[in-house]
């Protein structure tokens, strides 16, 4: 994010900050920076897919501290990549960095990688806590700066671009925002968060008479997420001395800019160092790029006061109004807007088995249905597309992992049922399709009938349907103990929910409290075998991919199934532990036996999955495995023994393909 090297340069000197006591003020928060900061806790486990409950608790604690200090937070989140897609090279580079981090983690090395559903958990947490937030149409930086300047309050972020914006209330880096060290003050002021605020005046003063108005030109020339350095190498080779310290070019550029009063004069001087045929093109590039540091004309105050989000770029993209409104309210993910406008998406890598196909390949049929819904009517930006002329299904470019590299693949959108191809129901009329039809499309995509889900609590129906889909489509095949571990983990979230947030209209059951207490004692015990099973991790990654796309499809269809609380749904360290212990101690399956209600929920979930996949698949797989092993023992003359397990298939699953569970060794 931001300007390379600038954060390090500012932090090393330390003289560019002033002390600040944050209390009784509005605070505009860069949502992306905040959820990454809270996610990368020192004791977090990044190998096992994320502990979303702990992350959601950190979000709750953070905003609890702000409330105690009289701080009114307003969170602003990035949206899609924007119609111009100017950050594509940067995003590809970032995806490659994340892939390298995932590979290191898979081999047992250190590192940080945000779990797949972190952003979705964050958005859900903001909603539960009642924290005002908005999701912008594209990059949020300019809108954050505009809102903060309208209110004269600080910006809280970790993006070095905010060193460059001219901010009336200043910029507080999250690294200096000591929210876990709240201090009390004598009445009537009350408590406050100790923080440090960047002083642009001190920074500019360090370089003589450098004008703040020249900082955007500095950022553009030094290189940010939008502009590279290649075109200006001739300038830098003559103005900045070679060799020396790591920030030499940065300091040299700032010192050189200090001689100019305003940006236009400096740009004219830069162009003299370039070849004549380059000059006008570079002038236009520099001037246009400096606009990225002008506060946006989007009035977010209107959104926070009356829910109205007006954006010129969105109007030009000709989005259906309901899509635009849902995006602003965080009810649709940036993935959806990128697929709709750019026909291009990035699939985030996880800590998975790099020798196998990407964990996202399991959820491909779900994504194809999403693409089919979004692109069944050609978008205005694609008027001349070949698919419109030939009536072929549109293609979407996906950036995903292939072995240890990021590659792009073109995926065809799914052909939809007749109800969704009806000219009466284009995308802007999708919510007018009867909810029963929308629910049917969701469930048919996941290969489940609603009659099978009726015994399941409504808020768990989507995760259970996704689990049935996962069992059919996962490669390698899901093992029985992996399924049981997953369902036990879901039940633990249910038990925690009714214990921590009891329904005031229902009398608490003592059995539940006892069972929860015993569960906590079990968690305290040291695990005998804490080995990291990479293939199990790969399967659980596939489940998260299926859940993410199931969630997105459900949202796009107007939530015909209840949206689950993700923070109660997946805890990576717990599901891995349960899987390890089930292999050696099957009695762990009775972990919640002290609570009749929880034991019943577990049986309902297990029986539902079994009945959807096949009424007798446990028996069939055990029998098949036994017969296969006998055959292998009697085939000693063969050079290669027959595998006991069901052989892997190389093709992608369809929602109708049956695949049974492997039983653990």
C-alpha positions as CSV (number, residue, x, y, z in Angstrom):
1,X,0.0,0.0,0.0
2,X,1.1,3.6,-0.6
3,X,4.5,5.1,-1.3
4,X,7.4,2.6,-1.1
5,X,9.9,3.4,1.7
6,X,8.0,6.4,3.1
7,X,6.7,4.7,6.3
8,X,10.2,3.4,7.1
9,X,11.8,6.8,6.5
10,X,9.3,8.6,8.7
11,X,9.4,6.0,11.5
12,X,13.2,5.9,11.6
13,X,13.4,9.6,12.4
14,X,10.5,9.9,14.7
15,X,10.7,13.7,14.8
16,X,7.8,14.1,12.4
17,X,5.1,13.2,15.0
18,X,3.3,15.0,17.7
19,X,1.7,13.4,20.8
20,X,-2.1,13.2,20.7
21,X,-4.8,12.2,23.2
22,X,-7.6,10.7,21.2
23,X,-11.0,11.2,22.9
24,X,-14.3,13.0,22.4
25,X,-13.9,13.2,18.6
26,X,-15.0,11.7,15.4
27,X,-12.4,9.4,13.8
28,X,-12.3,8.3,10.2
29,X,-10.9,4.8,10.0
30,X,-9.3,3.0,7.0
31,X,-11.2,-0.3,7.3
32,X,-8.7,-2.4,5.3
33,X,-5.8,-1.2,7.5
34,X,-7.7,-1.8,10.7
35,X,-8.8,-5.4,10.0
36,X,-5.3,-6.3,8.8
37,X,-3.8,-4.8,11.9
38,X,-6.2,-6.7,14.2
39,X,-5.8,-9.9,12.3
40,X,-2.0,-9.9,12.5
41,X,-2.0,-10.3,16.3
42,X,1.3,-11.6,17.8
43,X,-0.2,-14.9,19.0
44,X,-2.4,-15.5,15.9
45,X,-2.1,-18.8,14.0
46,X,-1.9,-18.3,10.3
47,X,-1.4,-21.9,9.1
48,X,-4.8,-23.4,9.9
49,X,-7.2,-21.0,8.2
50,X,-7.9,-18.4,10.8
51,X,-9.5,-18.2,14.3
52,X,-12.3,-15.9,13.4
53,X,-13.9,-15.9,16.9
54,X,-10.7,-14.4,18.4
55,X,-10.5,-11.9,15.5
56,X,-14.1,-10.8,16.0
57,X,-13.4,-10.4,19.8
58,X,-10.5,-8.1,19.0
59,X,-12.7,-6.0,16.7
60,X,-15.3,-5.8,19.5
61,X,-12.6,-4.8,22.1
62,X,-11.2,-2.2,19.8
63,X,-14.5,-0.4,19.3
64,X,-15.4,-0.8,22.9
65,X,-12.3,1.2,23.8
66,X,-13.2,3.9,21.4
67,X,-16.7,4.1,22.8
68,X,-15.3,4.4,26.4
69,X,-13.1,7.3,25.3
70,X,-16.0,9.1,23.6
71,X,-14.7,8.5,20.1
72,X,-17.2,8.2,17.3
73,X,-15.7,5.9,14.7
74,X,-16.7,5.9,11.0
75,X,-15.1,3.0,9.0
76,X,-14.5,3.4,5.3
77,X,-13.7,0.3,3.2
78,X,-12.2,-0.2,-0.2
79,X,-14.6,-1.4,-2.9
80,X,-13.7,-2.8,-6.3
81,X,-10.7,-2.2,-8.5
82,X,-12.4,0.6,-10.4
83,X,-13.4,0.7,-14.1
84,X,-9.9,1.7,-15.2
85,X,-8.2,-1.1,-13.3
86,X,-5.1,1.0,-12.8
87,X,-3.8,-1.1,-9.9
88,X,-3.8,-4.4,-11.8
89,X,0.1,-4.7,-11.9
90,X,0.3,-3.9,-8.2
91,X,-2.4,-6.4,-7.3
92,X,-0.7,-9.1,-9.3
93,X,2.5,-8.4,-7.5
94,X,0.8,-8.5,-4.2
95,X,-0.9,-11.8,-5.0
96,X,2.5,-13.2,-5.8
97,X,3.8,-12.0,-2.4
98,X,0.9,-13.6,-0.6
99,X,1.5,-16.9,-2.4
100,X,5.2,-16.8,-1.3
101,X,4.0,-16.2,2.3
102,X,1.5,-19.0,2.1
103,X,4.1,-21.4,0.8
104,X,6.5,-20.5,3.6
105,X,3.8,-21.1,6.2
106,X,2.9,-24.4,4.6
107,X,6.5,-25.6,5.1
108,X,6.5,-24.5,8.8
109,X,8.3,-21.1,8.4
110,X,7.0,-17.9,10.0
111,X,5.0,-15.2,8.3
112,X,1.6,-13.6,8.2
113,X,-1.3,-14.1,5.8
114,X,-4.8,-12.8,6.4
115,X,-7.2,-15.8,6.5
116,X,-9.7,-16.0,3.6
117,X,-12.8,-14.8,5.3
118,X,-11.2,-12.0,7.4
119,X,-12.9,-9.2,5.5
120,X,-16.3,-10.8,5.7
121,X,-16.0,-11.4,9.4
122,X,-15.0,-7.8,9.9
123,X,-18.0,-6.5,8.0
124,X,-20.3,-8.7,10.0
125,X,-18.7,-7.6,13.3
126,X,-19.2,-3.9,12.3
127,X,-22.9,-4.6,11.7
128,X,-23.4,-6.4,15.0
129,X,-21.6,-3.6,16.9
130,X,-23.6,-0.9,15.2
131,X,-20.4,0.8,14.0
132,X,-21.2,3.1,11.0
133,X,-19.3,2.0,7.9
134,X,-19.4,2.4,4.1
135,X,-17.9,0.4,1.3
136,X,-16.7,2.6,-1.5
137,X,-17.1,2.0,-5.2
138,X,-13.3,1.6,-5.7
139,X,-10.2,2.7,-3.8
140,X,-11.2,4.5,-0.5
141,X,-8.2,6.8,0.2
142,X,-9.6,9.9,-1.4
143,X,-13.0,9.5,0.2
144,X,-11.4,8.9,3.6
145,X,-9.4,12.2,3.2
146,X,-12.5,14.1,2.0
147,X,-14.6,13.0,4.9
148,X,-11.9,13.7,7.5
149,X,-11.4,17.2,6.1
150,X,-15.1,17.9,6.1
151,X,-15.2,17.0,9.8
152,X,-11.7,18.3,10.7
153,X,-11.0,15.0,12.5
154,X,-8.0,12.6,12.3
155,X,-7.6,9.6,9.9
156,X,-6.5,6.3,11.4
157,X,-4.7,4.0,8.9
158,X,-1.5,2.2,8.0
159,X,-1.4,3.4,4.4
160,X,1.6,5.7,3.7
161,X,-0.5,7.6,1.2
162,X,-1.9,9.5,4.2
163,X,1.5,11.0,4.8
164,X,0.9,12.8,1.5
165,X,-2.8,13.9,1.7
166,X,-3.3,17.4,3.2
167,X,-5.4,16.4,6.2
168,X,-6.8,19.1,8.5
169,X,-7.1,16.8,11.5
170,X,-3.9,14.9,10.8
171,X,-3.0,11.3,10.2
172,X,-2.6,8.8,13.1
173,X,-0.8,5.6,12.1
174,X,-2.3,2.5,13.6
175,X,1.2,1.5,14.7
176,X,1.1,4.5,17.1
177,X,-2.5,4.2,18.2
178,X,-2.2,2.5,21.7
179,X,-5.8,1.4,22.1
180,X,-4.7,-1.4,24.4
181,X,-3.1,1.1,26.8
182,X,-6.0,3.4,27.5
183,X,-5.2,6.0,30.1
184,X,-7.4,7.8,32.5
185,X,-7.3,11.6,33.0
186,X,-8.6,13.8,35.7
187,X,-12.4,14.6,35.4
188,X,-14.1,15.9,33.4
189,X,-11.9,14.8,30.4
190,X,-12.1,11.1,31.1
191,X,-10.0,8.4,29.5
192,X,-8.1,8.7,26.2
193,X,-6.1,6.6,23.7
194,X,-2.4,7.7,23.6
195,X,-1.5,8.2,19.9
196,X,1.0,10.0,17.7
197,X,-0.1,12.3,14.8
198,X,2.0,12.9,11.7
199,X,3.0,16.5,11.2
200,X,3.3,17.4,7.5
201,X,4.7,20.8,8.6
202,X,7.6,19.1,10.5
203,X,8.2,16.8,7.6
204,X,8.3,19.5,5.0
205,X,10.5,21.7,7.3
206,X,13.1,18.9,7.4
207,X,13.7,19.6,3.7
208,X,14.1,23.3,3.9
209,X,11.2,25.2,2.4
210,X,9.4,22.2,0.8
211,X,5.7,23.1,0.2
212,X,3.0,20.6,1.3
213,X,1.5,21.1,-2.2
214,X,4.5,19.3,-3.7
215,X,4.0,16.1,-1.7
216,X,1.6,14.6,-4.2
217,X,4.1,15.1,-7.0
218,X,6.8,13.5,-4.8
219,X,4.6,10.4,-4.2
220,X,3.8,10.0,-7.9
221,X,7.4,10.4,-9.0
222,X,8.8,8.1,-6.3
223,X,6.2,5.5,-7.2
224,X,2.9,4.5,-5.6
225,X,0.3,1.8,-6.3
226,X,-0.7,3.4,-9.5
227,X,2.5,4.8,-11.1
228,X,5.9,3.0,-11.7
229,X,9.3,4.6,-11.9
230,X,10.6,3.4,-15.3
231,X,9.7,6.5,-17.3
232,X,11.6,8.8,-14.8
233,X,14.9,6.8,-14.6
234,X,16.7,9.4,-16.7
235,X,15.6,12.1,-14.3
236,X,16.7,10.2,-11.2
237,X,20.0,9.2,-12.6
238,X,21.0,12.9,-12.9
239,X,19.3,14.4,-9.9
240,X,19.8,11.7,-7.2
241,X,23.3,10.5,-6.3
242,X,23.9,6.8,-6.8
243,X,24.8,4.5,-3.9
244,X,24.4,5.4,-0.2
245,X,21.6,4.7,2.2
246,X,18.3,2.9,1.6
247,X,16.3,6.1,1.5
248,X,18.8,8.1,-0.7
249,X,16.5,8.5,-3.7
250,X,13.5,9.5,-1.5
251,X,15.6,12.2,0.3
252,X,17.2,13.4,-2.9
253,X,13.8,13.8,-4.6
254,X,12.3,15.7,-1.7
255,X,15.4,18.0,-1.4
256,X,15.2,18.7,-5.1
257,X,11.5,19.5,-5.0
258,X,12.1,22.0,-2.2
259,X,13.4,24.6,-4.7
260,X,10.0,24.9,-6.3
261,X,7.0,26.9,-5.1
262,X,4.3,24.8,-6.8
263,X,3.8,21.5,-8.7
264,X,3.5,22.9,-12.2
265,X,6.9,24.6,-12.0
266,X,8.5,21.3,-10.7
267,X,6.9,19.3,-13.5
268,X,8.3,21.6,-16.2
269,X,11.7,21.2,-14.7
270,X,11.4,17.3,-14.6
271,X,10.4,17.2,-18.3
272,X,13.7,18.9,-19.3
273,X,15.5,15.7,-18.2
274,X,13.5,13.6,-20.6
275,X,13.5,13.0,-24.3
276,X,11.3,15.4,-26.3
277,X,8.9,12.7,-27.6
278,X,8.2,11.6,-24.0
279,X,7.5,14.9,-22.4
280,X,3.8,15.5,-23.1
281,X,2.8,12.0,-22.3
282,X,4.8,12.1,-19.0
283,X,3.3,15.5,-18.2
284,X,-0.3,14.2,-18.6
285,X,0.6,11.1,-16.5
286,X,2.1,13.1,-13.6
287,X,-0.8,15.7,-13.6
288,X,-3.5,13.0,-13.7
289,X,-1.8,10.9,-11.0
290,X,-1.5,13.9,-8.6
291,X,-5.3,14.0,-8.7
292,X,-5.2,10.7,-6.7
293,X,-4.2,12.9,-3.7
294,X,-7.0,15.4,-4.1
295,X,-9.8,14.7,-1.6
296,X,-12.8,13.1,-3.3
297,X,-16.0,15.0,-4.2
298,X,-18.0,12.0,-2.9
299,X,-19.8,13.3,0.1
300,X,-19.6,10.4,2.6
301,X,-21.3,12.6,5.2
302,X,-24.5,12.3,3.2
303,X,-24.2,8.5,3.4
304,X,-23.7,8.4,7.1
305,X,-26.6,10.8,7.7
306,X,-29.2,9.5,5.2
307,X,-27.7,6.5,3.5
308,X,-27.2,8.3,0.2
309,X,-23.9,7.4,-1.6
310,X,-23.4,9.4,-4.8
311,X,-20.4,8.6,-7.0
312,X,-19.7,9.7,-10.5
313,X,-17.5,6.7,-11.4
314,X,-20.4,4.4,-10.4
315,X,-22.8,6.3,-12.5
316,X,-20.5,6.0,-15.5
317,X,-20.3,2.2,-14.9
318,X,-24.1,2.1,-15.3
319,X,-24.7,-0.2,-12.3
320,X,-28.2,-1.3,-11.3
321,X,-29.2,0.9,-8.4
322,X,-29.8,-2.0,-6.0
323,X,-26.3,-3.4,-6.7
324,X,-24.8,0.1,-6.1
325,X,-26.7,0.5,-2.8
326,X,-25.9,-3.1,-1.6
327,X,-22.2,-2.5,-2.4
328,X,-22.1,0.7,-0.3
329,X,-23.8,-1.0,2.6
330,X,-21.4,-3.9,2.5
331,X,-24.1,-6.4,1.5
332,X,-22.2,-7.3,-1.7
333,X,-18.5,-8.0,-1.8
334,X,-15.9,-6.3,-4.1
335,X,-15.5,-9.6,-5.8
336,X,-19.0,-9.1,-7.2
337,X,-18.4,-5.6,-8.6
338,X,-15.1,-6.7,-10.1
339,X,-16.7,-9.6,-11.9
340,X,-19.5,-7.3,-13.1
341,X,-17.5,-4.3,-14.3
342,X,-14.1,-5.8,-15.2
343,X,-15.0,-9.5,-15.8
344,X,-11.9,-10.2,-13.8
345,X,-11.4,-11.5,-10.2
346,X,-8.6,-12.3,-7.8
347,X,-8.9,-15.5,-5.8
348,X,-6.9,-15.1,-2.5
349,X,-4.4,-17.9,-1.8
350,X,-4.5,-19.8,1.5
351,X,-2.0,-22.1,3.3
352,X,-2.7,-25.1,1.2
353,X,-0.9,-28.0,-0.5
354,X,0.9,-26.2,-3.4
355,X,1.3,-29.5,-5.2
356,X,-2.4,-29.8,-5.6
357,X,-4.8,-27.7,-7.7
358,X,-5.9,-24.4,-6.0
359,X,-8.4,-24.9,-3.2
360,X,-10.6,-22.4,-5.1
361,X,-11.1,-24.9,-8.0
362,X,-13.6,-26.8,-5.8
363,X,-15.9,-23.8,-5.8
364,X,-15.6,-23.1,-9.5
365,X,-19.2,-24.2,-10.3
366,X,-20.6,-21.8,-7.7
367,X,-18.5,-18.9,-9.2
368,X,-19.8,-19.8,-12.6
369,X,-23.4,-19.4,-11.5
370,X,-22.4,-16.0,-9.9
371,X,-20.9,-14.9,-13.3
372,X,-24.0,-16.2,-15.1
373,X,-26.3,-14.0,-12.9
374,X,-24.1,-10.9,-13.3
375,X,-23.3,-11.2,-17.0
376,X,-26.4,-12.7,-18.6
377,X,-27.1,-9.3,-20.1
378,X,-24.1,-7.6,-21.7
379,X,-22.8,-4.7,-19.7
380,X,-22.7,-1.3,-21.3
381,X,-18.8,-1.4,-21.2
382,X,-18.9,-4.6,-23.3
383,X,-21.2,-3.4,-26.2
384,X,-18.7,-4.6,-28.8
385,X,-17.8,-7.9,-27.1
386,X,-17.7,-11.0,-29.4
387,X,-20.0,-12.9,-26.9
388,X,-22.8,-10.5,-27.7
389,X,-22.6,-11.2,-31.4
390,X,-22.3,-15.0,-31.1
391,X,-24.6,-15.5,-28.1
392,X,-21.8,-17.4,-26.4
393,X,-21.7,-17.4,-22.6
394,X,-19.4,-14.6,-21.3
395,X,-16.0,-15.3,-20.0
396,X,-14.4,-14.0,-16.7
397,X,-10.7,-13.8,-16.1
398,X,-9.7,-15.3,-12.8
399,X,-6.2,-14.8,-11.2
400,X,-5.5,-17.9,-9.1
401,X,-2.7,-20.1,-7.8
402,X,-1.3,-22.7,-10.2
403,X,1.4,-24.6,-8.3
404,X,3.6,-21.8,-6.9
405,X,2.7,-19.1,-9.4
406,X,-0.2,-16.8,-10.0
407,X,-1.8,-17.4,-13.4
408,X,-4.9,-16.2,-15.1
409,X,-7.6,-18.5,-16.5
410,X,-10.7,-17.6,-18.5
411,X,-13.8,-19.2,-17.0
412,X,-17.2,-19.4,-18.8
413,X,-20.2,-18.2,-17.0
414,X,-22.9,-20.8,-16.2
415,X,-26.1,-21.2,-18.3
416,X,-29.0,-20.3,-16.0
417,X,-32.5,-21.9,-15.6
418,X,-35.3,-20.4,-17.7
419,X,-36.6,-18.2,-14.8
420,X,-33.3,-16.3,-14.7
421,X,-33.0,-16.0,-18.5
422,X,-36.4,-14.3,-18.8
423,X,-36.1,-10.8,-20.4
424,X,-38.5,-9.5,-17.7
425,X,-35.8,-10.1,-15.1
426,X,-32.4,-8.6,-16.1
427,X,-29.9,-7.9,-13.4
428,X,-31.6,-4.7,-12.3
429,X,-34.8,-6.7,-11.7
430,X,-33.2,-9.7,-10.0
431,X,-34.9,-9.0,-6.7
432,X,-38.2,-9.2,-8.5
433,X,-37.7,-12.9,-9.2
434,X,-39.8,-14.8,-6.6
435,X,-37.7,-15.6,-3.5
436,X,-38.6,-19.3,-3.9
437,X,-36.9,-19.3,-7.3
438,X,-33.9,-17.6,-6.0
439,X,-33.6,-20.0,-3.1
440,X,-34.0,-22.9,-5.6
441,X,-31.2,-21.7,-7.7
442,X,-28.9,-21.4,-4.7
443,X,-29.8,-24.9,-3.4
444,X,-29.5,-26.5,-6.9
445,X,-26.1,-25.0,-7.3
446,X,-25.1,-26.6,-4.0
447,X,-26.9,-29.8,-4.8
448,X,-29.2,-29.8,-1.8
449,X,-33.0,-29.9,-1.5
450,X,-34.7,-27.6,1.1
451,X,-36.6,-30.6,2.5
452,X,-33.3,-32.0,3.7
453,X,-32.3,-28.8,5.4
454,X,-35.6,-28.2,7.3
455,X,-34.4,-30.0,10.6
456,X,-31.3,-27.7,10.6
457,X,-31.5,-24.3,12.5
458,X,-32.1,-21.6,9.9
459,X,-28.8,-19.8,10.6
460,X,-26.8,-23.0,9.9
461,X,-28.7,-24.1,6.7
462,X,-26.3,-22.3,4.3
463,X,-23.1,-23.8,6.0
464,X,-24.6,-27.3,6.0
465,X,-25.6,-27.0,2.3
466,X,-22.1,-25.8,1.5
467,X,-20.7,-28.8,3.5
468,X,-22.7,-31.2,1.4
469,X,-21.3,-29.5,-1.8
470,X,-17.8,-29.6,-0.4
471,X,-18.0,-33.4,0.2
472,X,-19.1,-34.0,-3.4
473,X,-16.5,-31.8,-5.0
474,X,-13.4,-31.8,-2.8
475,X,-10.2,-33.3,-4.1
476,X,-8.6,-35.0,-2.3
477,X,-11.8,-36.6,-0.9
478,X,-13.0,-35.4,2.4
479,X,-12.3,-37.9,5.2
480,X,-15.0,-38.9,7.7
481,X,-13.1,-37.5,10.7
482,X,-12.6,-34.2,8.8
483,X,-16.4,-34.0,8.4
484,X,-16.9,-34.8,12.1
485,X,-14.3,-32.3,13.2
486,X,-15.9,-29.6,11.1
487,X,-19.4,-30.3,12.5
488,X,-18.1,-30.5,16.1
489,X,-16.5,-27.1,15.5
490,X,-19.7,-25.6,14.3
491,X,-21.5,-27.0,17.4
492,X,-18.9,-25.5,19.6
493,X,-19.7,-22.1,18.1
494,X,-23.4,-22.7,18.8
495,X,-22.6,-23.6,22.4
496,X,-20.5,-20.5,22.8
497,X,-23.2,-18.4,21.3
498,X,-25.9,-19.4,23.7
499,X,-23.5,-19.2,26.6
500,X,-22.0,-15.8,25.8
501,X,-25.1,-14.2,24.2
502,X,-28.1,-15.9,25.7
503,X,-31.6,-15.3,24.3
504,X,-33.3,-13.2,27.1
505,X,-36.6,-14.8,26.2
506,X,-35.3,-18.4,26.9
507,X,-34.3,-19.7,30.3
508,X,-30.6,-20.8,30.2
509,X,-30.1,-24.5,30.5
510,X,-27.7,-25.6,33.2
511,X,-26.6,-28.5,31.0
512,X,-25.3,-26.0,28.4
513,X,-23.2,-24.2,31.0
514,X,-21.7,-27.4,32.3
515,X,-21.0,-28.6,28.8
516,X,-19.3,-25.3,27.9
517,X,-17.2,-25.4,31.1
518,X,-16.1,-29.0,30.2
519,X,-15.3,-27.9,26.6
520,X,-13.1,-25.1,27.9
521,X,-11.2,-27.6,30.1
522,X,-10.7,-29.9,27.2
523,X,-9.3,-27.0,25.2
524,X,-6.8,-26.3,28.0
525,X,-5.3,-29.8,27.8
526,X,-2.1,-30.0,25.9
527,X,-2.5,-31.8,22.6
528,X,-0.4,-35.0,22.4
529,X,0.1,-34.7,18.6
530,X,0.1,-31.1,17.2
531,X,1.6,-32.0,13.8
532,X,0.4,-29.9,10.9
533,X,-1.5,-32.1,8.3
534,X,-1.1,-30.3,5.0
535,X,-3.7,-32.4,3.2
536,X,-6.2,-31.8,5.9
537,X,-5.5,-28.1,5.8
538,X,-6.0,-28.2,2.0
539,X,-9.5,-29.8,2.5
540,X,-10.5,-27.2,5.1
541,X,-9.2,-24.5,2.8
542,X,-11.6,-25.9,0.1
543,X,-14.4,-25.7,2.6
544,X,-13.7,-22.1,3.3
545,X,-13.6,-21.4,-0.5
546,X,-17.0,-23.1,-0.9
547,X,-18.4,-21.2,2.0
548,X,-17.1,-17.8,0.7
549,X,-18.7,-18.4,-2.7
550,X,-21.9,-19.8,-1.2
551,X,-22.1,-16.6,0.9
552,X,-21.5,-14.4,-2.1
553,X,-24.1,-16.2,-4.2
554,X,-26.6,-16.1,-1.3
555,X,-26.0,-12.3,-1.0
556,X,-26.4,-11.7,-4.8
557,X,-29.7,-13.6,-4.6
558,X,-31.0,-11.4,-1.8
559,X,-30.2,-13.9,1.0
560,X,-32.9,-16.5,0.4
561,X,-31.1,-18.4,3.3
562,X,-30.1,-16.7,6.5
563,X,-26.5,-15.4,6.6
564,X,-24.4,-17.3,9.2
565,X,-22.2,-15.6,11.8
566,X,-18.8,-16.5,10.4
567,X,-17.0,-15.7,13.7
568,X,-18.9,-18.7,15.3
569,X,-18.5,-20.9,12.3
570,X,-14.8,-21.5,11.7
571,X,-11.8,-21.8,14.2
572,X,-8.8,-23.2,12.4
573,X,-6.8,-24.3,15.4
574,X,-9.9,-26.1,16.8
575,X,-10.9,-28.0,13.7
576,X,-7.3,-29.2,13.2
577,X,-7.1,-30.3,16.8
578,X,-10.5,-32.1,16.6
579,X,-9.4,-33.9,13.5
580,X,-6.1,-35.0,15.1
581,X,-7.8,-36.3,18.2
582,X,-10.7,-38.0,16.4
583,X,-8.1,-40.2,14.6
584,X,-6.7,-41.5,17.9
585,X,-9.6,-41.0,20.3
586,X,-13.0,-41.4,18.6
587,X,-14.7,-40.6,22.0
588,X,-14.0,-36.9,21.3
589,X,-17.1,-37.1,19.1
590,X,-19.0,-37.1,22.5
591,X,-17.4,-33.8,23.5
592,X,-20.8,-32.1,24.0
593,X,-22.7,-35.0,25.4
594,X,-23.4,-33.2,28.6
595,X,-25.7,-30.8,26.7
596,X,-28.6,-32.7,25.2
597,X,-29.4,-29.7,23.0
598,X,-25.8,-29.6,21.5
599,X,-25.7,-33.3,21.2
600,X,-28.9,-33.2,19.2
601,X,-27.7,-30.4,17.0
602,X,-24.6,-32.4,16.2
603,X,-26.7,-35.5,15.3
604,X,-29.0,-33.3,13.1
605,X,-26.1,-31.8,11.2
606,X,-24.4,-35.2,10.7
607,X,-27.6,-37.0,9.7
608,X,-28.5,-34.2,7.3
609,X,-25.1,-34.3,5.5
610,X,-25.3,-38.1,5.4
611,X,-28.8,-38.2,3.9
612,X,-27.9,-35.6,1.3
613,X,-24.7,-37.3,0.1
614,X,-26.1,-40.8,0.3
615,X,-28.1,-42.6,3.0
616,X,-25.6,-45.4,3.3
617,X,-22.3,-43.8,2.2
618,X,-20.5,-44.5,5.5
619,X,-21.2,-48.2,5.1
620,X,-20.5,-48.2,1.4
621,X,-17.1,-46.5,1.8
622,X,-16.0,-48.8,4.6
623,X,-17.0,-51.9,2.6
624,X,-15.3,-50.6,-0.6
625,X,-12.2,-49.8,1.3
626,X,-12.0,-53.2,2.9
627,X,-12.5,-55.0,-0.4
628,X,-10.0,-52.8,-2.1
629,X,-7.4,-53.5,0.5
630,X,-8.0,-57.3,0.3
631,X,-7.5,-57.1,-3.5
632,X,-4.3,-55.2,-3.0
633,X,-2.9,-57.9,-0.7
634,X,-3.6,-60.7,-3.2
635,X,-2.0,-58.8,-6.1
636,X,1.6,-59.1,-5.1
637,X,2.7,-59.9,-8.7
638,X,1.6,-56.5,-9.8
639,X,4.3,-53.8,-10.0
640,X,2.1,-51.2,-8.5
641,X,-0.3,-51.9,-5.7
642,X,-3.9,-51.0,-6.1
643,X,-4.8,-47.9,-4.0
644,X,-7.2,-48.5,-1.1
645,X,-8.6,-45.0,-1.4
646,X,-11.0,-43.7,-4.0
647,X,-8.7,-42.5,-6.9
648,X,-8.5,-38.8,-7.4
649,X,-10.2,-37.3,-10.4
650,X,-8.5,-34.5,-12.4
651,X,-11.6,-32.9,-13.7
652,X,-13.6,-30.2,-11.8
653,X,-16.8,-31.4,-10.1
654,X,-20.2,-30.5,-11.2
655,X,-23.0,-30.1,-8.6
656,X,-24.5,-33.4,-9.7
657,X,-21.3,-35.5,-9.4
658,X,-21.3,-38.0,-6.6
659,X,-18.2,-38.5,-4.5
660,X,-18.1,-40.4,-1.2
661,X,-16.1,-39.8,1.8
662,X,-12.8,-41.6,2.6
663,X,-12.7,-43.3,5.9
664,X,-9.5,-42.5,7.9
665,X,-6.7,-45.0,8.3
